[in-house]
Amino acid sequence: EEFDERDSKIKSILFALCHFHSLMLERKKFGPLGYNMKYPFSNGDLRDSASVLYNYLEGSTAVKIPWEDLRYIFGEIMYGGHIVDDWDRRMCEKYLSYFMQDEILDEMELVPYADGLSWKSPGPGTHEKYLEHIETMPPESPLFFGMHPNAEIDFRTKMCQSIFELLQSIQPKQAPGQGSTEQDIFATNPAEEMCNEILDEVREVKYNVEEVASLSEQEKGPYQFVLMQECDCMNCLVHEMVRGLNELQQGFKGELTMSEHMEHLADALTEHTLPVWWVKLGFPSTRPLRSWLVNLKDRCAQLDEWFEEPRIIPKVIDVSKLFNPQSFLTAIKQVCCQNQKLELDRLHVYTEVTKRIDPKSVDSVARDGAYVTGMYLEGARWDANTNCLEDSRPKEMFTRLPVINCKAGLSQEREDKNVYLCPTYAVPTRRPHFVSWPSCAPSSRPPNGRWRGWPSSWISEVNISESVIFEMESSPGFGRVISILLSPD
């Protein structure tokens, strides 16, 4: 009854607000593709926003509706008060800029940028009329949120993974000899087999950082400090691995009493997950143990190549195989600062996507900056023919980027509207593993297109078999966030 007595303008705005609220809540099911972080949106946000709307408009004598004020109240205070990430805030603002406008007072399309999917706002009417109109809503799909249909594949895949992980976790664990045959009792422990295998692979891994530190001041620059930092990180990780595995090996032989720490390590090796201390001392990753060990070998191989000739960097650096990719990007700015006598805080890292798909085709070091690889694009694809971003192909979740030339330059006062600024993340879970804000590349979409709400980014840690990425996000869009990942995890 109270709703029916409201002004027709308030009814239309309230319906748009409810639709906006449902989008904000339901996006959470898409995980990192929906938001870079988790937010506690609730019905209380809608209730308070509606109360503010009533109080703001009921006593107002203005002819025009203060859309800008409403967008600020909803986007910066009510819902924006929960939002921490800048890109999530931009997506929220984009939704509100579309729904909070004069067209909502009439019949307006509520599903923008979706080919073949349409649902318009109803005209002013009774409460029952609005409920009847809601029943005509099309079936829910990522297009309803302004997202790519591939987002549904990712959502369903992760649901299946979580269900099977839950089923695996509730399986009963047998104690040695309990309900086992004589052959099983004397069989080799899977954890012991994995322990011996890993020890054989990493026991000899060690980098003498003093060799690089002993270089002369002329030979030692920002890139060499990055190398020393990476070697230190690898030494710390391998030392902890060898120490823990040696203790566990002695425990299996009966030479040491099995401690709680050793039992946790044995359980992790059995379940093919990463032990806690390996995660703390290691690199950001969502890989299972086997895949993680393969990636560790690849990182060692890159360090070996660089360590042989520490005075110069490799022709192409795989940034997905660095513990701290940010330090390498900072080194690019520091070298530019030294060579061109510029202020470091005024420099920005710019990216130029080359035509070279295979890093081995690069025959020399970059003249300006450095060549990097290991980037994967999520939420969009790279068109090598037109040198710009395009929509992802169906069922193509990640796209490998060609070799990229990262170079430093002065920050531009004016933003190029045809360039998509793509944030970079180390793993597909995005936050807190943020890397940088490189400018990605020209986009075929105009600035008012749909990219902002479509979850697109650059990602450097992608395991294709496990559906993992390292992301960099872009700027112009509606329901989609484009990101780049650093390496297939």
Kinemage of the C-alpha trace (Angstrom):
@kinemage 1
@onewidth
@group {chain A} dominant
@subgroup {mainchain}
@vectorlist {calphas} color= white
{ca glu a 1} P 0.000 0.000 0.000
{ca glu a 2} L 2.803 2.393 0.858
{ca phe a 3} L 4.509 1.614 -2.451
{ca asp a 4} L 1.373 2.308 -4.489
{ca glu a 5} L 1.083 5.744 -2.905
{ca arg a 6} L 4.573 6.768 -4.021
{ca asp a 7} L 5.241 9.097 -6.929
{ca ser a 8} L 5.661 7.375 -10.324
{ca lys a 9} L 9.258 8.662 -10.608
{ca ile a 10} L 10.179 7.108 -7.275
{ca lys a 11} L 8.638 3.798 -8.344
{ca ser a 12} L 10.731 3.698 -11.537
{ca ile a 13} L 13.934 4.649 -9.729
{ca leu a 14} L 13.261 2.108 -6.977
{ca phe a 15} L 12.758 -0.659 -9.562
{ca ala a 16} L 16.082 0.288 -11.189
{ca leu a 17} L 17.716 0.321 -7.758
{ca cys a 18} L 16.394 -3.183 -7.027
{ca his a 19} L 17.706 -4.393 -10.377
{ca phe a 20} L 21.113 -2.825 -9.644
{ca his a 21} L 21.116 -4.471 -6.192
{ca ser a 22} L 20.399 -7.906 -7.684
{ca leu a 23} L 23.280 -7.505 -10.152
{ca met a 24} L 25.693 -6.488 -7.394
{ca leu a 25} L 24.704 -9.486 -5.259
{ca glu a 26} L 24.626 -12.135 -7.977
{ca arg a 27} L 27.971 -11.107 -9.496
{ca lys a 28} L 29.629 -12.590 -6.420
{ca lys a 29} L 28.951 -16.123 -7.638
{ca phe a 30} L 31.406 -15.605 -10.509
{ca gly a 31} L 34.269 -15.214 -8.028
{ca pro a 32} L 37.240 -13.177 -9.316
{ca leu a 33} L 35.447 -12.673 -12.629
{ca gly a 34} L 32.678 -10.872 -10.760
{ca tyr a 35} L 34.766 -8.906 -8.264
{ca asn a 36} L 38.465 -8.598 -7.540
{ca met a 37} L 37.625 -8.854 -3.826
{ca lys a 38} L 34.747 -10.222 -1.738
{ca tyr a 39} L 32.203 -7.702 -0.441
{ca pro a 40} L 29.399 -8.152 2.154
{ca phe a 41} L 26.532 -6.684 0.128
{ca ser a 42} L 23.188 -7.420 1.784
{ca asn a 43} L 19.499 -6.543 1.740
{ca gly a 44} L 20.276 -3.860 4.309
{ca asp a 45} L 22.085 -1.889 1.598
{ca leu a 46} L 18.947 -1.934 -0.551
{ca arg a 47} L 16.687 -1.031 2.376
{ca asp a 48} L 18.853 1.927 3.420
{ca ser a 49} L 19.266 3.101 -0.173
{ca ala a 50} L 15.488 3.037 -0.680
{ca ser a 51} L 14.989 5.005 2.550
{ca val a 52} L 17.505 7.627 1.399
{ca leu a 53} L 15.754 7.781 -1.984
{ca tyr a 54} L 12.373 8.452 -0.319
{ca asn a 55} L 13.764 11.142 1.975
{ca tyr a 56} L 15.769 12.772 -0.783
{ca leu a 57} L 12.972 13.069 -3.345
{ca glu a 58} L 9.768 13.284 -1.324
{ca gly a 59} L 10.482 16.742 0.043
{ca ser a 60} L 12.283 18.035 -3.037
{ca thr a 61} L 10.679 20.807 -5.133
{ca ala a 62} L 13.237 20.499 -7.966
{ca val a 63} L 11.851 19.731 -11.425
{ca lys a 64} L 14.869 17.686 -12.497
{ca ile a 65} L 15.891 14.540 -10.659
{ca pro a 66} L 19.389 14.966 -9.122
{ca trp a 67} L 20.858 11.890 -10.821
{ca glu a 68} L 24.431 12.843 -10.010
{ca asp a 69} L 23.607 13.071 -6.299
{ca leu a 70} L 21.833 9.710 -6.344
{ca arg a 71} L 24.712 8.032 -8.184
{ca tyr a 72} L 27.129 9.404 -5.597
{ca ile a 73} L 24.997 8.314 -2.628
{ca phe a 74} L 24.478 4.795 -3.967
{ca gly a 75} L 27.875 4.291 -5.627
{ca glu a 76} L 30.193 5.968 -3.131
{ca ile a 77} L 28.365 5.641 0.208
{ca met a 78} L 25.760 2.884 0.362
{ca tyr a 79} L 27.345 0.246 -1.903
{ca gly a 80} L 30.657 1.988 -2.495
{ca gly a 81} L 31.316 1.996 1.239
{ca his a 82} L 31.974 -1.741 0.996
{ca ile a 83} L 34.132 -1.551 -2.135
{ca val a 84} L 37.901 -1.336 -1.721
{ca asp a 85} L 39.266 -2.201 -5.164
{ca asp a 86} L 39.359 0.672 -7.687
{ca trp a 87} L 38.277 -1.522 -10.607
{ca asp a 88} L 35.297 -2.890 -8.700
{ca arg a 89} L 34.318 0.680 -7.881
{ca arg a 90} L 34.522 1.662 -11.550
{ca met a 91} L 32.279 -1.256 -12.463
{ca cys a 92} L 29.733 -0.168 -9.822
{ca glu a 93} L 29.831 3.409 -11.146
{ca lys a 94} L 29.293 2.148 -14.685
{ca tyr a 95} L 26.173 0.236 -13.654
{ca leu a 96} L 24.755 3.290 -11.875
{ca ser a 97} L 25.585 5.666 -14.720
{ca tyr a 98} L 23.466 3.449 -16.967
{ca phe a 99} L 20.490 2.807 -14.659
{ca met a 100} L 20.308 6.205 -12.944
{ca gln a 101} L 19.231 8.421 -15.841
{ca asp a 102} L 16.039 9.951 -17.248
{ca glu a 103} L 15.410 7.029 -19.610
{ca ile a 104} L 14.613 4.770 -16.632
{ca leu a 105} L 11.386 6.755 -16.097
{ca asp a 106} L 10.109 5.282 -19.349
{ca glu a 107} L 10.678 1.825 -20.833
{ca met a 108} L 14.475 1.367 -20.953
{ca glu a 109} L 16.587 -1.660 -21.860
{ca leu a 110} L 17.905 -3.265 -18.653
{ca val a 111} L 20.229 -5.748 -20.369
{ca pro a 112} L 22.699 -3.606 -22.320
{ca tyr a 113} L 25.401 -4.949 -24.668
{ca ala a 114} L 23.709 -8.367 -24.927
{ca asp a 115} L 22.883 -9.535 -28.439
{ca gly a 116} L 19.629 -11.482 -28.528
{ca leu a 117} L 18.733 -10.806 -24.889
{ca ser a 118} L 16.294 -8.055 -23.982
{ca trp a 119} L 14.317 -7.023 -20.925
{ca lys a 120} L 12.918 -3.527 -20.514
{ca ser a 121} L 11.897 -1.616 -17.413
{ca pro a 122} L 8.148 -1.420 -16.803
{ca gly a 123} L 6.122 1.753 -16.869
{ca pro a 124} L 4.756 3.167 -13.583
{ca gly a 125} L 2.050 0.974 -12.059
{ca thr a 126} L 0.925 -0.913 -9.007
{ca his a 127} L 3.017 -3.274 -6.907
{ca glu a 128} L 1.324 -6.289 -8.513
{ca lys a 129} L 2.190 -4.995 -11.980
{ca tyr a 130} L 5.870 -4.830 -11.078
{ca leu a 131} L 5.748 -8.384 -9.706
{ca glu a 132} L 4.149 -9.609 -12.922
{ca his a 133} L 6.854 -7.885 -14.947
{ca ile a 134} L 9.587 -9.562 -12.871
{ca glu a 135} L 8.101 -12.965 -13.833
{ca thr a 136} L 8.851 -12.127 -17.488
{ca met a 137} L 12.571 -11.795 -16.781
{ca pro a 138} L 14.695 -13.968 -19.140
{ca pro a 139} L 16.675 -16.890 -17.683
{ca glu a 140} L 19.791 -15.761 -15.844
{ca ser a 141} L 23.020 -15.788 -17.821
{ca pro a 142} L 26.351 -13.909 -17.768
{ca leu a 143} L 24.981 -11.647 -20.511
{ca phe a 144} L 22.505 -10.314 -17.948
{ca phe a 145} L 25.462 -8.869 -16.029
{ca gly a 146} L 27.189 -7.562 -19.146
{ca met a 147} L 29.664 -10.461 -18.981
{ca his a 148} L 30.951 -12.893 -21.597
{ca pro a 149} L 29.188 -16.315 -21.809
{ca asn a 150} L 32.533 -17.941 -20.944
{ca ala a 151} L 32.040 -16.686 -17.378
{ca glu a 152} L 29.358 -19.359 -16.934
{ca ile a 153} L 31.845 -22.075 -17.937
{ca asp a 154} L 34.345 -20.841 -15.364
{ca phe a 155} L 31.644 -20.664 -12.675
{ca arg a 156} L 30.376 -24.206 -13.347
{ca thr a 157} L 33.913 -25.611 -13.530
{ca lys a 158} L 34.845 -24.162 -10.146
{ca met a 159} L 31.605 -25.458 -8.644
{ca cys a 160} L 32.510 -28.969 -9.796
{ca gln a 161} L 36.053 -28.617 -8.450
{ca ser a 162} L 34.820 -27.480 -5.026
{ca ile a 163} L 32.344 -30.387 -4.851
{ca phe a 164} L 35.005 -32.976 -5.670
{ca glu a 165} L 37.471 -31.367 -3.245
{ca leu a 166} L 34.815 -31.596 -0.538
{ca leu a 167} L 34.119 -35.243 -1.350
{ca gln a 168} L 37.827 -35.995 -1.243
{ca ser a 169} L 38.262 -34.219 2.096
{ca ile a 170} L 35.539 -36.285 3.804
{ca gln a 171} L 36.953 -39.624 2.660
{ca pro a 172} L 38.038 -41.728 5.669
{ca lys a 173} L 41.775 -41.970 6.193
{ca gln a 174} L 43.107 -45.403 7.082
{ca ala a 175} L 45.788 -45.787 9.693
{ca pro a 176} L 48.769 -47.940 8.623
{ca gly a 177} L 47.783 -51.592 8.843
{ca gln a 178} L 44.127 -50.866 9.584
{ca gly a 179} L 41.863 -52.783 7.216
{ca ser a 180} L 44.772 -53.370 4.834
{ca thr a 181} L 46.120 -56.539 3.302
{ca glu a 182} L 49.619 -57.767 4.039
{ca gln a 183} L 50.724 -56.524 0.631
{ca asp a 184} L 49.364 -53.035 1.387
{ca ile a 185} L 51.081 -52.890 4.767
{ca phe a 186} L 54.534 -53.464 3.282
{ca ala a 187} L 53.910 -51.225 0.254
{ca thr a 188} L 55.808 -47.938 0.008
{ca asn a 189} L 54.088 -44.934 1.590
{ca pro a 190} L 52.973 -42.470 -1.168
{ca ala a 191} L 54.202 -39.563 0.955
{ca glu a 192} L 57.608 -41.244 1.321
{ca glu a 193} L 57.835 -41.778 -2.440
{ca met a 194} L 57.004 -38.124 -3.106
{ca cys a 195} L 59.446 -37.019 -0.384
{ca asn a 196} L 62.337 -38.948 -1.946
{ca glu a 197} L 61.432 -37.746 -5.444
{ca ile a 198} L 61.339 -34.064 -4.496
{ca leu a 199} L 64.565 -34.296 -2.491
{ca asp a 200} L 66.417 -35.764 -5.481
{ca glu a 201} L 65.248 -32.830 -7.622
{ca val a 202} L 65.945 -29.879 -5.313
{ca arg a 203} L 68.805 -31.038 -3.103
{ca glu a 204} L 71.477 -29.506 -5.337
{ca val a 205} L 69.658 -26.250 -6.092
{ca lys a 206} L 71.635 -23.349 -4.622
{ca tyr a 207} L 72.719 -19.982 -5.988
{ca asn a 208} L 75.824 -18.186 -4.761
{ca val a 209} L 74.511 -14.651 -4.473
{ca glu a 210} L 77.973 -13.402 -3.501
{ca glu a 211} L 79.166 -13.928 -7.077
{ca val a 212} L 76.682 -11.336 -8.318
{ca ala a 213} L 77.232 -9.076 -5.306
{ca ser a 214} L 80.991 -9.052 -6.029
{ca leu a 215} L 80.508 -7.394 -9.422
{ca ser a 216} L 81.906 -3.881 -9.765
{ca glu a 217} L 79.661 -0.859 -9.302
{ca gln a 218} L 79.693 -0.253 -13.072
{ca glu a 219} L 78.564 -3.819 -13.799
{ca lys a 220} L 75.970 -3.967 -11.029
{ca gly a 221} L 72.687 -2.200 -11.777
{ca pro a 222} L 68.938 -2.519 -11.086
{ca tyr a 223} L 68.621 -5.765 -13.069
{ca gln a 224} L 71.446 -7.368 -11.085
{ca phe a 225} L 69.736 -6.470 -7.815
{ca val a 226} L 66.592 -8.170 -9.115
{ca leu a 227} L 68.662 -11.275 -9.892
{ca met a 228} L 70.125 -11.301 -6.373
{ca gln a 229} L 66.670 -10.900 -4.863
{ca glu a 230} L 65.290 -13.784 -6.938
{ca cys a 231} L 68.229 -16.016 -6.008
{ca asp a 232} L 67.755 -15.224 -2.313
{ca cys a 233} L 64.063 -16.112 -2.521
{ca met a 234} L 64.824 -19.386 -4.317
{ca asn a 235} L 67.549 -20.290 -1.798
{ca cys a 236} L 65.197 -19.681 1.150
{ca leu a 237} L 62.437 -21.769 -0.405
{ca val a 238} L 64.699 -24.678 -1.366
{ca his a 239} L 66.420 -24.626 2.053
{ca glu a 240} L 63.063 -24.987 3.822
{ca met a 241} L 62.001 -27.742 1.409
{ca val a 242} L 65.209 -29.731 1.929
{ca arg a 243} L 65.158 -29.235 5.710
{ca gly a 244} L 61.544 -30.366 6.095
{ca leu a 245} L 61.866 -33.293 3.680
{ca asn a 246} L 65.073 -34.521 5.350
{ca glu a 247} L 63.301 -34.526 8.723
{ca leu a 248} L 60.320 -36.337 7.232
{ca gln a 249} L 62.617 -38.902 5.611
{ca gln a 250} L 64.220 -39.599 8.975
{ca gly a 251} L 60.764 -39.900 10.520
{ca phe a 252} L 59.766 -42.543 7.963
{ca lys a 253} L 62.932 -44.483 8.819
{ca gly a 254} L 62.180 -44.304 12.537
{ca glu a 255} L 65.202 -42.128 13.324
{ca leu a 256} L 63.010 -39.190 14.474
{ca thr a 257} L 59.689 -39.003 16.252
{ca met a 258} L 56.958 -37.758 13.914
{ca ser a 259} L 56.023 -34.242 15.028
{ca glu a 260} L 52.812 -32.385 14.155
{ca his a 261} L 54.703 -30.334 11.568
{ca met a 262} L 56.044 -33.509 9.930
{ca glu a 263} L 52.558 -35.074 9.863
{ca his a 264} L 51.132 -31.996 8.130
{ca leu a 265} L 53.944 -32.192 5.566
{ca ala a 266} L 53.274 -35.906 4.958
{ca asp a 267} L 49.532 -35.255 4.556
{ca ala a 268} L 50.231 -32.491 2.024
{ca leu a 269} L 52.510 -34.778 -0.006
{ca thr a 270} L 49.858 -37.514 0.037
{ca glu a 271} L 47.070 -35.150 -1.055
{ca his a 272} L 49.297 -33.384 -3.621
{ca thr a 273} L 48.809 -29.977 -2.015
{ca leu a 274} L 51.384 -27.385 -0.980
{ca pro a 275} L 52.671 -27.438 2.623
{ca val a 276} L 52.074 -24.249 4.600
{ca trp a 277} L 55.698 -23.132 4.800
{ca trp a 278} L 56.286 -23.707 1.107
{ca val a 279} L 53.369 -21.377 0.409
{ca lys a 280} L 54.713 -18.705 2.786
{ca leu a 281} L 58.244 -18.749 1.374
{ca gly a 282} L 57.266 -19.508 -2.220
{ca phe a 283} L 55.642 -17.637 -5.068
{ca pro a 284} L 51.919 -16.927 -5.568
{ca ser a 285} L 50.366 -20.016 -7.135
{ca thr a 286} L 47.154 -22.008 -7.278
{ca arg a 287} L 48.760 -25.101 -8.787
{ca pro a 288} L 48.589 -28.601 -7.296
{ca leu a 289} L 51.869 -30.034 -6.036
{ca arg a 290} L 52.973 -31.848 -9.213
{ca ser a 291} L 52.358 -28.847 -11.435
{ca trp a 292} L 53.971 -26.570 -8.841
{ca leu a 293} L 57.170 -28.657 -8.922
{ca val a 294} L 57.304 -28.452 -12.722
{ca asn a 295} L 56.935 -24.690 -12.468
{ca leu a 296} L 59.697 -24.594 -9.836
{ca lys a 297} L 62.044 -26.369 -12.276
{ca asp a 298} L 61.215 -23.836 -14.979
{ca arg a 299} L 61.984 -20.980 -12.590
{ca cys a 300} L 65.327 -22.561 -11.734
{ca ala a 301} L 66.108 -22.968 -15.446
{ca gln a 302} L 65.504 -19.248 -16.046
{ca leu a 303} L 67.637 -18.311 -13.032
{ca asp a 304} L 70.416 -20.665 -14.271
{ca glu a 305} L 70.436 -18.944 -17.670
{ca trp a 306} L 70.549 -15.479 -16.109
{ca phe a 307} L 73.121 -16.504 -13.475
{ca glu a 308} L 75.576 -17.690 -16.162
{ca glu a 309} L 75.867 -14.116 -17.458
{ca pro a 310} L 74.593 -11.835 -14.677
{ca arg a 311} L 75.870 -8.630 -16.297
{ca ile a 312} L 73.133 -8.685 -18.936
{ca ile a 313} L 69.518 -9.788 -18.751
{ca pro a 314} L 68.193 -12.646 -20.924
{ca lys a 315} L 66.731 -11.679 -24.304
{ca val a 316} L 63.225 -12.429 -23.034
{ca ile a 317} L 62.267 -12.575 -19.358
{ca asp a 318} L 59.361 -14.772 -18.324
{ca val a 319} L 57.864 -12.551 -15.603
{ca ser a 320} L 55.546 -15.364 -14.550
{ca lys a 321} L 58.623 -17.182 -13.244
{ca leu a 322} L 59.756 -14.370 -10.943
{ca phe a 323} L 59.014 -14.307 -7.233
{ca asn a 324} L 58.520 -10.555 -7.394
{ca pro a 325} L 57.579 -9.326 -10.900
{ca gln a 326} L 57.028 -5.788 -9.556
{ca ser a 327} L 60.754 -5.473 -8.799
{ca phe a 328} L 61.643 -6.208 -12.433
{ca leu a 329} L 59.196 -3.552 -13.679
{ca thr a 330} L 60.688 -1.105 -11.172
{ca ala a 331} L 64.169 -1.971 -12.469
{ca ile a 332} L 63.026 -1.016 -16.002
{ca lys a 333} L 62.034 2.416 -14.674
{ca gln a 334} L 65.293 2.769 -12.723
{ca val a 335} L 67.403 2.025 -15.802
{ca cys a 336} L 65.413 4.588 -17.803
{ca cys a 337} L 65.835 7.063 -14.963
{ca gln a 338} L 69.627 6.590 -14.973
{ca asn a 339} L 70.024 6.725 -18.747
{ca gln a 340} L 67.739 9.699 -19.432
{ca lys a 341} L 68.238 11.591 -16.141
{ca leu a 342} L 64.496 11.603 -15.364
{ca glu a 343} L 62.637 11.603 -12.053
{ca leu a 344} L 61.649 8.099 -11.001
{ca asp a 345} L 58.250 9.067 -9.588
{ca arg a 346} L 57.233 10.603 -12.922
{ca leu a 347} L 57.917 7.420 -14.895
{ca his a 348} L 55.348 4.823 -15.878
{ca val a 349} L 55.764 1.377 -17.465
{ca tyr a 350} L 54.245 1.184 -20.950
{ca thr a 351} L 53.708 -2.014 -22.893
{ca glu a 352} L 53.951 -2.689 -26.603
{ca val a 353} L 52.668 -6.037 -27.806
{ca thr a 354} L 54.950 -7.355 -30.559
{ca lys a 355} L 54.176 -9.757 -33.404
{ca arg a 356} L 56.505 -12.445 -32.027
{ca ile a 357} L 54.566 -15.370 -30.615
{ca asp a 358} L 57.568 -17.589 -29.777
{ca pro a 359} L 60.111 -16.030 -27.352
{ca lys a 360} L 62.869 -18.018 -29.089
{ca ser a 361} L 62.340 -15.903 -32.216
{ca val a 362} L 63.746 -12.862 -30.368
{ca asp a 363} L 67.400 -12.610 -31.377
{ca ser a 364} L 68.598 -9.686 -29.235
{ca val a 365} L 67.894 -7.736 -26.065
{ca ala a 366} L 65.398 -4.878 -26.369
{ca arg a 367} L 66.936 -1.497 -27.210
{ca asp a 368} L 64.548 0.237 -24.839
{ca gly a 369} L 63.233 -1.546 -21.752
{ca ala a 370} L 62.988 -5.344 -21.834
{ca tyr a 371} L 61.123 -8.099 -23.640
{ca val a 372} L 58.832 -10.127 -21.368
{ca thr a 373} L 56.624 -13.154 -21.860
{ca gly a 374} L 54.413 -15.403 -19.744
{ca met a 375} L 51.272 -13.256 -20.069
{ca tyr a 376} L 47.773 -14.662 -20.553
{ca leu a 377} L 44.672 -12.649 -21.316
{ca glu a 378} L 41.425 -13.485 -19.533
{ca gly a 379} L 38.061 -12.054 -20.548
{ca ala a 380} L 39.191 -11.059 -24.030
{ca arg a 381} L 41.597 -12.211 -26.729
{ca trp a 382} L 44.435 -10.643 -28.637
{ca asp a 383} L 43.959 -10.289 -32.393
{ca ala a 384} L 47.435 -10.441 -33.930
{ca asn a 385} L 46.163 -9.242 -37.308
{ca thr a 386} L 44.607 -6.001 -36.067
{ca asn a 387} L 46.876 -5.613 -33.011
{ca cys a 388} L 43.996 -4.959 -30.632
{ca leu a 389} L 41.684 -6.580 -28.103
{ca glu a 390} L 38.629 -8.469 -29.291
{ca asp a 391} L 35.877 -10.530 -27.655
{ca ser a 392} L 36.893 -13.974 -26.449
{ca arg a 393} L 35.950 -16.909 -28.603
{ca pro a 394} L 33.392 -19.334 -27.138
{ca lys a 395} L 34.963 -21.816 -24.679
{ca glu a 396} L 38.351 -20.091 -24.959
{ca met a 397} L 39.025 -19.044 -21.383
{ca phe a 398} L 42.591 -17.764 -21.701
{ca thr a 399} L 44.637 -16.390 -24.582
{ca arg a 400} L 48.428 -16.369 -24.592
{ca leu a 401} L 49.894 -12.997 -25.465
{ca pro a 402} L 52.872 -12.533 -27.784
{ca val a 403} L 56.185 -11.204 -26.505
{ca ile a 404} L 55.685 -7.774 -24.917
{ca asn a 405} L 58.177 -4.914 -24.861
{ca cys a 406} L 57.965 -3.213 -21.462
{ca lys a 407} L 59.576 0.223 -21.399
{ca ala a 408} L 59.455 3.240 -19.131
{ca gly a 409} L 58.330 6.728 -20.082
{ca leu a 410} L 56.940 9.901 -18.612
{ca ser a 411} L 53.361 9.674 -17.385
{ca gln a 412} L 50.921 11.113 -19.885
{ca glu a 413} L 48.652 13.918 -18.754
{ca arg a 414} L 45.938 12.868 -21.190
{ca glu a 415} L 44.707 9.303 -21.267
{ca asp a 416} L 44.481 7.691 -24.690
{ca lys a 417} L 40.858 6.575 -24.928
{ca asn a 418} L 41.690 3.878 -27.480
{ca val a 419} L 44.102 2.108 -25.135
{ca tyr a 420} L 42.854 -0.375 -22.582
{ca leu a 421} L 44.673 -0.043 -19.240
{ca cys a 422} L 44.976 -3.617 -18.063
{ca pro a 423} L 45.880 -4.422 -14.427
{ca thr a 424} L 48.153 -7.414 -13.921
{ca tyr a 425} L 47.719 -10.117 -11.309
{ca ala a 426} L 49.931 -13.062 -10.396
{ca val a 427} L 47.123 -15.603 -10.076
{ca pro a 428} L 43.494 -15.829 -11.239
{ca thr a 429} L 42.233 -15.151 -7.733
{ca arg a 430} L 43.524 -11.602 -8.399
{ca arg a 431} L 43.775 -9.727 -5.100
{ca pro a 432} L 46.039 -9.508 -3.181
{ca his a 433} L 48.532 -10.590 -5.867
{ca phe a 434} L 48.417 -7.378 -7.890
{ca val a 435} L 51.440 -6.617 -10.081
{ca ser a 436} L 51.069 -3.368 -12.036
{ca trp a 437} L 48.975 -1.106 -14.277
{ca pro a 438} L 50.507 -1.442 -17.755
{ca ser a 439} L 48.729 0.049 -20.723
{ca cys a 440} L 47.668 -2.976 -22.680
{ca ala a 441} L 46.808 -2.173 -26.244
{ca pro a 442} L 44.294 -0.561 -28.556
{ca ser a 443} L 40.763 -1.773 -28.078
{ca ser a 444} L 38.271 -2.240 -30.858
{ca arg a 445} L 35.537 -1.061 -28.454
{ca pro a 446} L 34.742 2.635 -28.009
{ca pro a 447} L 35.266 4.123 -24.523
{ca asn a 448} L 31.552 3.714 -23.713
{ca gly a 449} L 31.641 0.037 -24.665
{ca arg a 450} L 31.194 -2.942 -22.424
{ca trp a 451} L 34.751 -3.773 -21.371
{ca arg a 452} L 34.555 -2.258 -17.898
{ca gly a 453} L 32.148 -4.838 -16.514
{ca trp a 454} L 33.596 -7.788 -18.420
{ca pro a 455} L 36.214 -9.527 -16.244
{ca ser a 456} L 39.259 -9.197 -18.484
{ca ser a 457} L 42.840 -9.033 -17.235
{ca trp a 458} L 46.449 -10.062 -17.783
{ca ile a 459} L 47.495 -13.052 -15.709
{ca ser a 460} L 50.919 -14.583 -15.354
{ca glu a 461} L 50.211 -17.734 -13.336
{ca val a 462} L 47.894 -19.918 -15.417
{ca asn a 463} L 47.587 -23.655 -15.213
{ca ile a 464} L 45.606 -24.521 -18.321
{ca ser a 465} L 44.869 -27.989 -16.974
{ca glu a 466} L 43.699 -26.505 -13.683
{ca ser a 467} L 42.054 -23.366 -15.123
{ca val a 468} L 44.333 -20.824 -13.428
{ca ile a 469} L 45.615 -17.447 -14.688
{ca phe a 470} L 47.710 -14.331 -13.991
{ca glu a 471} L 45.706 -11.236 -14.861
{ca met a 472} L 45.978 -7.673 -15.974
{ca glu a 473} L 42.804 -5.666 -16.139
{ca ser a 474} L 41.615 -3.105 -18.604
{ca ser a 475} L 39.673 0.110 -18.424
{ca pro a 476} L 36.846 0.758 -20.919
{ca gly a 477} L 33.869 -1.485 -20.294
{ca phe a 478} L 30.519 -2.322 -18.710
{ca gly a 479} L 30.109 -5.690 -17.040
{ca arg a 480} L 33.414 -7.234 -17.980
{ca val a 481} L 36.890 -6.907 -16.493
{ca ile a 482} L 39.736 -7.927 -18.801
{ca ser a 483} L 42.875 -9.256 -17.169
{ca ile a 484} L 46.265 -10.697 -18.073
{ca leu a 485} L 47.779 -13.717 -16.334
{ca leu a 486} L 51.485 -14.323 -16.093
{ca ser a 487} L 51.796 -18.061 -16.761
{ca pro a 488} L 49.604 -21.131 -17.202
{ca asp a 489} L 49.277 -22.585 -13.724
